[in-house]
Amino acid sequence: MEKIIEISSGRGPKECCLAVQHVFQKIQKEAEVLDLKIIINEKDVQDPFPSSVKFKIVGKNCPQLISRWLGVVLWICRSPFRPNHPRKNWFVEVLELDPLEENVGLSEKDVQFQTMRSSGAGGQHVNKVSSAVRAIHLPSGHSVQVMDSRSQLQNKQLALKRLRDLLESDNKQGEALYNRERWNDQVNIDRGNPVLIFEGDKFKERK
């Protein structure tokens, strides 16, 4: 079993970024106890602390670990960077992310080919031989028609390439949407009802 988790400061100040680091270190220690593997996928650093950390947790005890962390985490502490700052409450959020569907390439078994006679210029050959190809990618519904070559095989190869280009474009659009949703999560942290509270410089959990 694996889960993708992000700890986010919600674009908060340096104190929130330090809290992100504290939370990640706590999760790492708990993961080690539960025999879980943590793989860091992405870390945004804000001089010198992470404003967010995205990582994968792998192992059968994933639910046991993340069930207590998901949500808003509150750190109550006087700012270690601005001693006279009146604020003492610093918030971060621990999110479970949906895995981004990866582009796994194009399988010919998912493509339906139709042959037809080429149209337009090309002499008598293209009028007698069904060399043009329509390729339909069944999972996505994308289709392309190719009549660039007199060779049906070459037209099939070109059709597959053009379908791959279309799927790659879909994948990039999906990634852009995914990143926008992550951004919205980061800037809209709910600062009420923390699931966990930590206190002081030692980041000690309140029981």
Salt bridges, closest charged atoms under 4 A:
GLU2 OE2 - LYS56 NZ 3.64
GLU6 OE2 - ARG182 NH2 2.55
GLU15 OE2 - ARG82 NE 2.89
GLU30 OE2 - ARG68 NH2 2.61
GLU42 OE1 - ARG182 NH1 3.48
GLU96 OE2 - LYS3 NZ 3.36
ASP148 OD2 - ARG162 NH2 2.83
ASP165 OD2 - LYS161 NZ 3.33
ASP170 OD2 - HIS142 NE2 2.64
GLU199 OE2 - ARG206 NH2 2.59
GLU205 OE2 - ARG68 NH1 3.09
GLU205 OE1 - LYS207 NZ 3.70
